[in-house]
Amino acid sequence: MILVERPPNFDQILKAFPDADKPGVIFAYGDFIYNPSGNAIPGPLFAHEAVHQQRQQGPGKMSPEIWWQLYIEDNAFRYREELLAHVAEYKAQTHGLDRNQKHKLLMSTAARLTAPLYNYVPPRSLTQAIYDLKWEIDR
């Protein structure tokens, strides 16, 4: 489902990620995808957000509220969650691509994974993101 209103705890999210209310920024909150601009969401981004939605539902006592609290407070958790979602986004785009096109896609995916939007402290390097993406993609 698409949500255009602000989700619960949006003030906390915005405090941790000041660009979260910028045009074009979308994110998952439980069963919803927050999409305030109302722009069409490409399939690969749906795949990305679906990973977040699934992981917010489990395992154990996970909930969107607990997931978001961890996502905001724990840089390692945030990076891992984004890594998994970016892998899904990458895989959703690779059908029919040759080796060179896949390499370019990997580079652009790594750049998005390390984007300032995620507010990693300390910032993640592009080199590490490439390595991590390759490892997850090949598992």
Secondary structure as UniProt FT lines:
FT   STRAND          2..3
FT   TURN            8..9
FT   HELIX           10..16
FT   HELIX           18..21
FT   TURN            23..24
FT   STRAND          27..29
FT   TURN            30..31
FT   STRAND          32..34
FT   TURN            36..37
FT   HELIX           43..56
FT   TURN            60..61
FT   HELIX           64..73
FT   HELIX           75..91
FT   TURN            92..93
FT   TURN            95..96
FT   HELIX           99..113
FT   HELIX           116..118
FT   HELIX           126..138
//
